[in-house]
């Protein structure tokens, strides 16, 4: 039978009850003999709940009792990594490798963290000791080595320079200027678009052919990872035509009026946790935009990628929608039109229903997830949007495909606002950090 205090800790973590987790943690050292695996599971539950500092304490208590437990050291390293404590993570994973030298994932993470720390010879030495046992592990070794190369060529300081260079190269707009531009387009009843390029878009934003060849394994892996997150494990990007569509993403984005790009603190965060996917995904938006400017391509105005949240918190969204009067919405939320009508006094809200992204399945009901967004729903909505809009406003919450919807709307005289996950906040769904009850309509 599981230990009562460990069970209490797990239950509290699942409820996200911080105080109850703390109460169990305080009692834990006084408990008698405990099963190491049960302690591990409880500590992982605390980590997954987002209480990383408390999880670190739980792992330390486990290792105090069982100091050679390799998986405990590994999970402690993972918790330190996600807490931005790289040196502590390296030390913990080093112990995991010491106690289980043949465990692939322990040594792979050790090499990963050493690359992130800039200890490239040491990282290469660890990567050379990896013994892949299957094709996935073999691919991971190549991905890891290319990630190390990426970090060597794009260190954090240089990455932040790229962020600033985009602000210097493109016309940078404040939140007030973005709101004014939207209102002007509504008054003039002309085609207009505001889109946002985040990590999902960065996965598919190509800098140039040489860069694609240099990081071929890393980019192929991160794109497949995103495709599975969006559309499920069995999604065929080439067979459905998705790969061909997103090949045009950079060029399509440059045709829009305003583009939100990843902000400096987001780039900092991805480097702090040395995210294999996150670092190239957020940085490649900036790298691709700088390369496009050098090629002489069109330069839209740019702003922070969080513009949707800024517009909401600073009170700009409501008057924009009230000014519009009639709004189209592309979203997986069937209840959104009624909520928006009531909250903003709108005469009409037309829903273009899409399925939710697969990685959000735990937050959404079956009705929100039903159907296949790409290619079937996507091309049907594109067909329906390909009519004159005469300045009608559309709110879009559709991930990467939102950028293509926005382009169709703009080209047909509509006003496309890629406000994305803001609608989750309106419906009290905590799909992003910082989304709480204060955003609820």
C-alpha positions in Angstrom: 0.0 0.0 0.0 1.4 3.4 -0.9 2.8 5.6 1.9 0.1 8.0 3.1 2.3 11.1 2.9 3.5 10.3 -0.6 -0.1 9.7 -1.7 -1.1 13.0 -0.1 1.7 14.7 -2.0 0.6 13.2 -5.3 -3.0 14.1 -4.8 -2.1 17.6 -3.8 0.1 18.0 -6.9 -2.7 16.8 -9.2 -5.0 19.4 -7.6 -2.2 22.0 -8.0 -2.6 22.7 -4.2 0.7 24.3 -3.4 0.1 24.5 0.4 -0.9 20.8 0.6 2.2 19.8 -1.3 4.3 21.8 1.1 2.6 20.3 4.1 3.4 16.8 2.8 7.0 17.8 2.0 7.6 19.0 5.5 6.3 15.7 7.0 8.3 13.5 4.6 11.7 13.4 6.3 10.1 12.0 9.5 8.6 9.0 7.7 10.1 5.6 8.2 11.4 3.4 5.4 10.0 4.4 2.0 10.0 2.8 -1.4 12.4 4.7 -3.8 10.1 4.3 -6.8 7.1 5.6 -4.9 9.1 8.6 -3.8 10.2 9.1 -7.4 6.7 9.0 -8.8 5.4 11.5 -6.1 8.3 13.9 -6.9 7.6 13.7 -10.6 4.0 14.5 -10.0 5.1 17.6 -8.1 7.4 18.6 -10.9 4.7 18.1 -13.5 2.3 20.3 -11.5 4.8 23.2 -12.0 6.1 23.3 -8.4 9.7 22.8 -9.5 11.4 24.1 -6.3 9.3 21.7 -4.2 10.0 18.9 -6.6 13.7 19.5 -6.2 13.3 19.2 -2.5 11.4 16.0 -2.9 14.2 14.5 -5.2 16.8 15.6 -2.6 14.9 13.7 0.1 14.7 10.7 -2.1 18.5 10.8 -2.8 19.3 11.4 0.9 17.6 8.0 1.5 18.9 6.3 -1.6 22.1 8.1 -2.9 22.9 5.7 -5.7 19.4 5.8 -7.3 20.4 6.8 -10.8 16.9 7.7 -12.1 16.4 10.0 -9.0 19.6 11.9 -10.0 18.4 12.1 -13.6 14.9 13.5 -12.6 16.6 15.9 -10.2 18.6 17.2 -13.2 15.5 17.5 -15.3 13.8 19.6 -12.6 16.9 21.8 -12.2 17.0 22.3 -16.0 13.4 23.4 -16.2 14.1 25.7 -13.3 16.9 27.4 -15.3 19.6 26.0 -12.9 22.0 24.5 -15.5 25.0 24.0 -13.3 22.9 22.1 -10.7 21.3 20.1 -13.6 24.7 19.1 -14.9 25.9 17.9 -11.5 22.8 15.8 -11.0 22.8 14.2 -14.4 26.6 13.6 -14.1 25.7 11.5 -11.0 23.0 9.6 -13.0 25.6 8.7 -15.6 28.0 7.6 -13.0 25.5 5.2 -11.5 24.0 4.0 -14.8 26.7 4.6 -17.5 24.8 2.6 -20.2 21.5 4.4 -19.9 21.1 6.3 -23.2 18.8 9.1 -22.0 21.1 10.0 -19.0 24.2 10.4 -21.1 22.2 12.1 -23.9 20.9 14.7 -21.4 24.4 15.1 -20.0 25.8 15.9 -23.4 22.9 18.2 -24.1 23.5 20.2 -20.9 27.2 20.5 -21.6 26.5 21.8 -25.1 24.2 24.4 -23.5 26.9 25.4 -21.1 29.3 25.9 -23.9 31.5 23.0 -22.9 31.7 21.8 -26.5 34.7 19.3 -26.3 33.2 17.7 -23.1 29.8 17.5 -24.8 31.3 15.9 -27.9 33.1 13.4 -25.8 29.9 12.4 -24.1 28.0 12.2 -27.4 30.7 9.9 -28.7 30.0 7.5 -25.9 26.3 7.2 -26.7 25.3 3.8 -27.9 21.9 4.1 -29.7 19.7 1.0 -29.4 17.2 1.9 -32.0 16.6 4.2 -35.0 15.0 6.9 -32.8 18.1 7.0 -30.5 20.4 7.1 -33.5 18.5 10.1 -34.9 18.7 11.8 -31.5 22.5 11.6 -31.5 22.6 13.5 -34.8 19.9 16.0 -33.6 21.9 16.6 -30.4 25.1 17.2 -32.2 23.5 19.7 -34.6 21.9 21.4 -31.6 25.4 21.8 -30.1 26.6 23.3 -33.4 23.6 25.6 -33.5 24.4 26.8 -29.9 28.0 27.3 -30.8 27.1 29.4 -33.9 24.1 31.1 -32.3 25.0 31.7 -28.6 22.6 33.5 -26.3 24.3 36.9 -26.7 24.2 36.7 -30.4 20.6 35.6 -30.3 19.6 38.7 -28.4 21.5 40.8 -30.9 19.3 39.3 -33.6 16.2 40.3 -31.7 17.4 43.9 -31.5 18.5 43.9 -35.1 14.9 43.0 -36.2 13.6 45.9 -34.2 16.2 48.2 -35.9 15.7 46.8 -39.4 11.8 46.7 -39.5 9.5 49.4 -38.3 8.7 48.7 -34.7 5.2 49.4 -33.5 4.0 50.0 -29.9 0.7 48.5 -28.6 -0.9 51.9 -29.1 0.2 52.1 -32.7 -1.0 48.6 -33.4 -4.5 49.5 -32.0 -4.6 52.7 -34.0 -3.7 50.9 -37.2 -6.5 48.3 -36.6 -9.0 51.1 -36.0 -7.9 53.0 -39.1 -8.4 49.9 -41.2 -11.9 49.4 -39.8 -12.8 53.0 -40.5 -11.5 52.7 -44.0 -13.0 49.3 -44.6 -9.9 47.9 -46.3 -7.9 44.7 -46.2 -5.6 44.5 -43.2 -3.8 41.8 -41.2 -2.1 41.4 -37.9 -0.4 38.0 -37.4 2.0 36.6 -34.8 5.0 34.4 -35.4 5.9 32.2 -32.4 7.7 28.9 -31.8 5.2 26.9 -33.9 5.8 29.2 -36.9 9.5 29.4 -36.2 9.7 25.6 -36.7 8.7 26.1 -40.3 10.4 29.5 -41.1 13.4 28.8 -43.3 16.4 31.1 -43.1 18.1 30.0 -46.4 19.1 26.8 -48.2 22.6 26.7 -46.6 21.1 26.9 -43.1 18.6 24.2 -43.9 21.4 21.9 -45.0 23.6 22.7 -42.0 20.9 21.7 -39.5 18.9 19.2 -41.6 18.5 16.6 -38.8 17.6 19.1 -36.1 15.1 21.0 -38.3 13.5 17.7 -39.6 13.0 16.5 -36.0 11.6 19.7 -34.7 9.1 20.0 -37.6 7.9 16.5 -37.1 7.5 17.2 -33.4 5.4 20.2 -34.1 3.3 18.4 -36.7 2.5 15.6 -34.2 1.6 18.2 -31.5 -0.7 20.0 -33.9 -2.3 17.1 -35.8 -1.5 13.8 -34.1 1.0 11.0 -34.3 -0.1 9.7 -37.7 -0.2 13.0 -39.5 1.4 12.9 -43.0 2.8 16.4 -43.7 3.9 15.6 -47.2 0.9 13.4 -48.2 -1.6 16.0 -47.1 0.2 19.0 -48.7 1.0 20.6 -45.3 4.7 20.6 -45.9 4.3 22.4 -49.2 2.0 25.0 -47.6 4.3 25.8 -44.7 7.2 26.1 -47.1 5.5 29.4 -48.1 5.1 30.6 -44.5 7.9 33.1 -44.5 6.9 34.7 -47.7 3.2 34.8 -46.7 4.1 36.4 -43.3 6.1 39.2 -45.0 3.0 40.2 -47.0 1.0 41.0 -43.9 0.6 44.5 -42.4 1.9 43.8 -38.9 3.8 40.8 -37.6 4.4 39.9 -33.9 7.8 38.4 -33.4 9.2 36.5 -30.3 10.4 39.0 -27.6 13.8 39.0 -25.9 12.7 37.4 -22.6 11.1 34.5 -24.5 14.4 33.9 -26.3 16.2 34.2 -23.0 13.9 31.6 -21.4 14.5 29.0 -24.2 18.3 29.4 -23.8 18.0 29.2 -20.0 16.3 25.8 -20.2 18.3 24.8 -23.3 15.2 23.7 -25.2 16.2 21.5 -28.1 13.1 22.6 -30.0 12.5 26.0 -28.4 15.8 27.7 -29.1 15.9 27.3 -32.9 12.1 27.8 -33.2 12.0 31.2 -31.6 15.3 32.4 -32.9 14.8 31.4 -36.5 11.9 33.8 -36.9 14.4 36.6 -36.3 17.2 35.0 -38.4 14.8 34.5 -41.3 13.5 38.1 -41.1 17.0 39.5 -41.1 17.9 37.3 -44.1 14.7 38.3 -45.9 15.6 42.0 -45.4 19.1 41.4 -46.8 17.5 39.8 -49.9 15.3 42.9 -50.4 12.0 41.3 -49.6 9.0 43.3 -48.3 9.2 44.5 -44.7 6.0 44.6 -42.7 5.8 46.5 -39.4 6.7 44.4 -36.4 5.7 44.2 -32.7 5.9 41.9 -29.8 4.5 38.4 -30.3 2.4 39.0 -27.1 0.5 41.8 -28.8 -2.8 39.9 -28.4 -2.4 39.8 -24.6 -1.2 43.4 -24.5 -4.1 44.6 -26.5 -6.5 42.8 -24.1 -4.9 44.0 -20.9 -4.6 47.6 -22.0 -8.3 47.7 -23.0 -7.9 48.0 -26.7 -9.7 44.8 -27.8 -13.2 45.7 -26.6 -13.5 49.1 -28.4 -12.0 47.5 -31.6 -14.7 44.8 -31.6 -17.5 47.2 -30.7 -16.4 49.4 -33.5 -16.5 46.4 -35.9 -20.1 45.5 -35.0 -20.1 42.2 -37.0 -17.2 39.8 -36.5 -16.1 36.5 -37.9 -14.3 34.1 -35.6 -12.1 31.1 -36.5 -11.8 28.9 -33.4 -12.5 25.5 -32.0 -14.8 27.0 -29.3 -18.5 26.7 -30.3 -19.6 28.8 -27.3 -17.4 31.8 -28.3 -19.9 33.7 -30.5 -22.5 33.8 -27.7 -19.9 35.0 -25.2 -18.6 37.7 -27.5 -22.1 38.9 -28.4 -22.9 39.3 -24.7 -19.5 40.8 -23.6 -19.0 43.2 -26.5 -22.6 44.0 -27.6 -22.0 42.6 -31.1 -24.8 42.3 -33.6 -23.3 39.2 -35.3 -20.5 36.7 -34.6 -20.1 34.1 -37.3 -18.1 31.0 -36.2 -15.8 29.2 -38.6 -15.4 26.1 -36.5 -12.0 24.2 -36.5 -10.8 21.3 -34.5 -8.5 22.0 -31.6 -4.7 21.3 -31.8 -3.9 17.8 -30.5 -1.5 18.9 -27.8 -4.4 20.8 -26.1 -6.6 17.7 -26.0 -6.5 17.6 -22.2 -8.0 21.1 -21.9 -10.8 20.6 -24.4 -13.9 18.4 -24.8 -14.6 16.0 -27.6 -16.7 18.5 -29.6 -13.8 21.0 -29.7 -11.4 18.3 -30.9 -13.5 16.5 -33.5 -12.5 16.6 -37.1 -9.3 16.9 -39.1 -8.1 20.5 -39.4 -5.7 19.9 -42.2 -6.4 19.4 -45.1 -10.2 19.0 -45.0 -11.4 21.8 -42.7 -8.7 24.2 -43.7 -9.4 24.2 -47.4 -13.1 24.3 -46.8 -12.7 27.5 -44.7 -10.3 29.0 -47.2 -13.0 28.5 -49.9 -15.6 30.1 -47.7 -13.3 33.0 -46.9 -12.5 33.7 -50.5 -15.3 36.2 -51.1 -15.4 40.0 -50.7 -15.4 41.1 -47.1 -15.7 44.9 -47.4 -13.7 45.6 -44.2 -15.3 42.9 -42.0 -13.3 42.0 -38.9 -12.1 38.4 -38.3 -10.6 37.1 -35.1 -8.4 34.1 -35.7 -7.4 31.4 -33.1 -5.9 28.7 -35.3 -2.2 28.3 -34.6 0.2 28.2 -37.6 -2.7 27.9 -40.1 -4.0 31.3 -38.8 -1.4 33.0 -40.9 -2.8 31.5 -44.1 -6.4 32.3 -43.1 -5.3 35.9 -42.3 -3.7 36.2 -45.8 -6.9 35.1 -47.5 -9.0 37.5 -45.5 -6.7 40.4 -46.1 -6.5 39.8 -49.9 -10.3 39.7 -50.0 -10.7 43.0 -48.2 -11.2 41.8 -44.6 -9.4 42.7 -41.4 -7.7 39.7 -39.9 -6.6 39.7 -36.3 -4.5 36.7 -35.2 -5.3 36.9 -31.5 -4.8 33.2 -30.9 -5.0 31.8 -27.4 -6.5 35.0 -26.1 -9.9 33.4 -26.6 -8.9 30.6 -24.2 -8.3 33.2 -21.6 -11.8 34.7 -22.3 -13.3 31.2 -21.7 -11.2 30.7 -18.5 -9.0 28.0 -20.1 -5.4 28.2 -18.7 -3.7 27.2 -22.0 -0.8 29.7 -21.5 1.3 30.9 -18.5 -0.4 33.9 -16.9 -3.9 33.1 -18.1 -6.2 33.3 -15.1 -9.7 34.2 -14.1 -9.1 37.9 -14.6 -9.2 37.3 -18.4 -12.6 35.6 -18.4 -15.4 37.3 -20.3 
